[in-house]
Amino acid sequence: MVSSPRMGNVNVTWHKYNLFLVWCILLLAACHPETAVPTRAVVAVVPTFTDSVLPSTWTPQPPTTLRVIAAVATLGPSLTPSITPILPTNTPRPTATPTPTPTIIASPTRYVSYMPTLVPSTELGPSKLGLHVIRNNDAWINEFVRQGQPSVIKALDDFGYVAAIKATSPRTIVVGRFNYPIQDYGGSPEESARRFVADQLDQYLANPAVDYWEGWNEPDPNLDNMPWYTRFEQERVRLLAQYGLRAAVGGFATGVPEMDEFELFVPAIETAIQHRGILTLHEYGAPDMTFLYGAALPGYSPHANRGALTFRYRWYYEEILKPRGLVIPLVISEAGIDGIIGNRPGPDGYGWADFQDYWVQQGWGSNGVEAFVNQLAWYDNGVRQDGYVIGFTIFTAGGIGHWRTYDINAILPDLTRYVVGQQFSQQ
């Protein structure tokens, strides 16, 4: 999920990589106050791919049957005292010369969790909520696809069911990734890309139902390594294209890269567009998904409809990609709750299941499941306003081992009802 700590920001890939190693060993042995609704964005004009199955606005088509519209309840702000949010960043900030001041005992800054009122409408179109799947170990995963016809599914390592998903929901985009043990910035980036693709090529070719293949998981290259990673991704895109395959570039963790780092990644975006690729990244929040929504990034003024964690992607598109005419299709290939985010308020915890009591106390819902679905609805309402976003996938269905508190299998019926409730008749 997220990447290695860097000056207190939110990324903890090493933690999750270690958890994954522990799970593998066990397996082998057994056998900011929010004050504004996200502004409706004009549907982006994206590159037209004549042989692509996607519409130019990247909005999934709903079934023709009129569905019941599930309105999102208005939730008021909470008054739970907490610490002052610290914006995660690796960018140095100017410091003023300290001036001696008398000691003042200040009241704690209150963390306000707030869901804006945004009733679903035909203007927003159907839901863009999809699933991240570690293992297809629950019948409701296929049922979610059958009923919801989701915009996107993210498959990890296990691809035996992907062809059936495409048969059930032909317009669902499938992003795939294999776990790969080496993420090292040493040596030639082109040679590293060639080894990476060669090691997995047979599996790529054996799973033609996957639409886009991701590379590294949650890299955080920083300024020093971003030029290397950019060349690695460019070469990976070109190699896949030689076999008629398409790449998903980026794969960045929550809260990174910084804007000056993303500027250095632009050549990889250009190469991906040339070869009909997409961009992927991850967006998590904790103790809820609105944390640091509305916060500014270093060197920029705040915007009410962008964030340092969720809706961070809007900074990249509005400030860098749109001005250059590089509006590449985007999949948020992991999203949800991740308690490993640093410098945050709220209780200890990891996945969404650990925060249910807290959310009820905050007023997100009458129970933990309702509270989580309400947050996902808030996020969904936002991404549906951005035409370049194909969709986002909730981490995770089939959560085994240490991913149990992230596992969403038990609430798949609830997620299915939500997604179906956002479908509208086109008649």
N, C-alpha and C positions, 0 to 999 in steps of 0.2 A: 504493500500500500504506500506508505510515505517514506521520505528519505532521511539521510543522516543529519544529526543536529548540527546547526551551524549558527553560532552566536545567539542561541535562544530562540531560533525560529522553529517552525512547526514540523520539520522534516526528520523522519526517524527510520529511514530505510534499514539501517543496521539492526535496529530493534526487531523489525518485522522479518528481516532476513534471518536473524538468529532464531526467532520463533519458528520460521519455516524449517530451519535445520533441525531443531528439536523434534518437530513433527515428523520429519523424514526418518530420524533415528528411531523414534517410537514405532513408526510404521514398519521399518525393516525388522525390528525386534519381534514383531508380532507375526510376521509371516515370512459594546459600543452601541449606543442606542440607535435604533433604526427609526428614522422619521419619515421616510418616503417610500412609496411603492416604486419598483423598478419602472423606469420610463419606457413606454412602448417604443420600440425601435422600428424604423422603416425596414422592411424586409430587404436583406442584403442581396446584391446582385453577385452571384458566384459564377465561376467558370462553367460553361456549358460543355458537358462531355457527351458526345453524340451516342456513344455505346454504353453509357452508364444507365443503371436502372433507377437512379435517383432523379427526382424533379429538381428544377433549378433552384427552388427555395428550400430544399431539404426538409420539407414538412411531410410526414407520413400521411397517406390517405386513409380516412376512417371508413368503417363499414357503412353501408347505406341505411341500415336500420337506425331509427331515431332512438337514442339512449336517454336515460334520465340524467339530468345535469346535477352533479353533486357540488353544491356551493361550499366554499371554504368559510368556516366560521371566523368571525372577528374576535381576536384575542387581545386583551389589553396588556400594557406593560407590567412587569413584575417589579417588586421593590426589594429584591434579595441583595443585601450588601455583598460586595466582592472587591477584588483587587482591580486596580486600573489596568485595562488592557494594554499590552505592549506590542506594538506593531513588529512582526517578525521581519527582519531584514539583515542583509550582510553589508549594506551600503553605509559607509561612515557618515555620521551627521556632524555638522559644526557644533562646537561646544563653546559656550560663553565663559568668560572668566568668572569664577564663583565669587559672589559677594556675601559676606557674613550677614546672616539674618537671624532674628530671634526665633527660638524654637516654638513652633505652633503645632498644636495637636489638631489635625484636620479630621473631618468626618470622612469615612471611607466612601470612595466613589461607588455608586450603585450601578450594577450591571443590569441593563434593561433588555429583556427579550421581548420582541414584538413582531407579530405577524400582521402585515397590512391587509386590508380588505381588497380582494381582487377576485370577483366572481367569475368563474369560467364563462367564456363567450365564444361565439363562432369566430370572432376576430383573432383569438389566440390559436384556434385550431386544436387538434387532438393532442393528447399528452405526448411528451418526449421522454417519459420515464421508461427505462429498460433495466435489465438485470446483468450484473456481473456474476458469472457462474464458475465456481471452482470444481464442483462435481455435480453432475445431473443426477442427484440422488433422491429426488422428490417428484411425485407425479404432478404437483402443482406448478413446477417449472414449465412443463409442456403445456399445462392448462393456461397459465399466464400468457404464453405465446399464442395459443389457440384463440382465447377470448380477446386479449388485449391487442393483438397484432402490433407489437411494440416497434418503435422506430429503430432500436438497436439492442443487440445482445453482445456482451463481452465474454469470450470463452477462454479459459486458462488451462492449457495442457490436455484436457479431455475434449476431443472433438468428434467422438463417435455419434453424437446426437445432432450435430449441426445441420446435416443434410435434411433430417426430419423437420427441423425448425424452418428451414427455407421452403420445404414443401408445404408446411402448415401456414406460414406467413411469408410469402415470396418477397415482400417489400422490406422485411426486416434486414437491416444491415448487421453483419457479424464481423466483429473485430476479434482477432485471435492473437494469443501470445504464448510462447513456450518459456518456462523458467530457464534461465541461462546463468551459469555460475560465475562467469567472468564479466566484470564491468571495470576495465582497467584503461586509463587514458595513456598508457605508455606505448611507444612504438609508432608505426605508421597507422593512421586512422583508416586508410583505404585497405591495408592488409588486414587489419582487425575486422573490418566490415566483410571482407571476403571470407575469412574464417567463420565469422558469425553465420553468414548465409549458408555456407557450405555445410556446416554442422546440422542445419535444420532443413535444408532444401527438400530432402526426401519427404519429410513430414508435411511441408507446405504443399508439395505436389499431390500428396495423398489426400488432402482435404480441400478440394476446390470450392466447397461451399463457403469457405471463409473469404470475406470480401477484402479485408485489409489486415496486414500483419504488422504488429508492433515489434519494436526492437528491445532496447534496454528498458528495465522497469525503474521508473522514478529516478532518473539521473538528476544530479544537482551539480552541473559542471563548474559553476562560478566563472568569473571573468577569465581566469587563467586557462581553463580547460574547454570553454565553450567553442573556440575556433576548431579545436581537435574534434569535439563531438559533432559540430556542424559538418565537417568533412566526412566523418564516419556515417552520418545519416544520409548525406548526399550519395555516397558510394552504395550504401545499402539500398536506397531507392532505385538507383540505376541497375544494380544486380538483379533485384526482383523483377524489374521491368523486362529484362532479357528473357524471363520465363513466363511472361504474361501475368505477373503478380503485381499487386498494388500494396504500397506501404503506408503505414500510419507513423508519422514522424513525431518526435518530441517525447511523449510519455512522461512529462515532467511531474514532479511531486507537488503536493499542496504547498502554496506559499512561495514557490520559485518557478522560473527564474525572476531576477530583478529586471527592470526595464532595460538597463544598459546591457545586461547579459542577453536578453531576448533579441536586441538589435543585432547582435553577432550571429544569431541563429537564422536570420532572414534568408541567407543563401540556401539553406536547407528547405525552407518554405517554398522558395522559387523552384527548386528542383522537384519537390513533391508535386507542385501544381503542374509542372511540365509532364509528369508521368501519372497524373490523375490520382494522386495520393490525398491523404487527409492529415490533420493535426490532431493529436490526442494529448490530454493532460488530466490531472486529478484535482478534485476540489472537495475538501472536507471542512467541517466545522466542529467545534466543541466549546462549551457544553451543549450548544445547539448550533444549527446550521447558519444562523444569522450572525454569529460572532465575528466582529471586525467588518461587517457589512457597512459600507459608507466610509471606511477608513481610507486615508490617502496612502499612496506609495511614495517613497523618498523622491523629492524633487518635483512632485506634482501636487496640485490642489485637489482636495477631496471632491468626489462626485457621489451624489446620493444613490445612484444606481450601480455602483461598482463596489468591490470589496478587496481586502487584502487576502482573503481566503476564498469564500464563495463569490462568484462573479468577478474573480481576478482576471479571467480571460478577456473581459471587456476592455481592460487597459491595453492589452496587446493589440486588439483589433482596432480600437478607436484611435490610439496614438501612433501605431506603427504600421499595421497591415492595411487598413483602409486607405490611408493617405498614399500608400505605394501601389494600390490596386492589386493587393495580394490577399483577397478574402478567401482563404482556403477553408473548405468544410471542416468542422470541428466535432469531435466526440469527446465528451468528458467521460473517460473510460473507467473511472472509479469516483464515486461520490457518496456522501453520507456523513456519518459521525465517526470521528477518530479522537479518542481521549488522550492520545499521546502528544497532541498539539501542546506546545510549550507556552508558558506565560499566560495562562488562561484562568478564568474563574471557574466555579462549579466544583463538584465532587470528583474524587478519583474514579477512574473507569477507563475502559478501552472502547468497545463497540457500543452500538445504540442501546443494547439491552441493559447496560450498566447505568443508564441515565434516566430510566423511566420514572422513578419516584421524584427525581429532581424536576423533570419537565411538568409533572402534574402539579407540583408545588408552585412552579413558575406560571402556570395557567395555560400551558400549551394544549391541554386536552384533559378529558375526564379520566383517562387511563394512559398507560405508557405507549400502547400501540397507536391510539388515536393521536397522541402528541407527536409521535414520529411521522405518521402519515401527513399530519398538518404541516410539518416542516418540509417534507418532500413536496407537498403541494405548493408551498411558497416558492421553493426553488424551481419547480416545474413551470409555474406561472411566469417566472422570469426568463428561463431559457427559451420558452415558446415565443418570446418576443424577438428573438435573434434568429433571423432566417438562415444564417450560416451554420447554426448548431443542428447537427443531425439528431442528437439526443444525449442522454447521460445514463450511466448504469450504476445501480445501487450495489455497494459492496456489503454482503455478498450472499448469493444463494449457494447452497452446498458447502457452507462453512464448516470445515472439519478441524479437529485438533484444537489449536489455540485460537482459531477464528470463531469459536462458538458464540462469543458475545457480539460478534458482527453478523452472525447468521440470520438470514431473513426467511428461512423456509416456513417457519410457523406463521408468518404474517403474509405469505404469498396470496391467500384468499383476499385479504384486506387490500393489498396492492392491486390485485386484479380488479376488484370492485372500483377502486379509485380510477384506474386507467380506463376501464369501460365507461365509467361515469363522465369522462371528459370527451367521449366520442360524439360527433355530431353528424347529422344527416346532411349530405350534399345535395339533396333534392330541392 
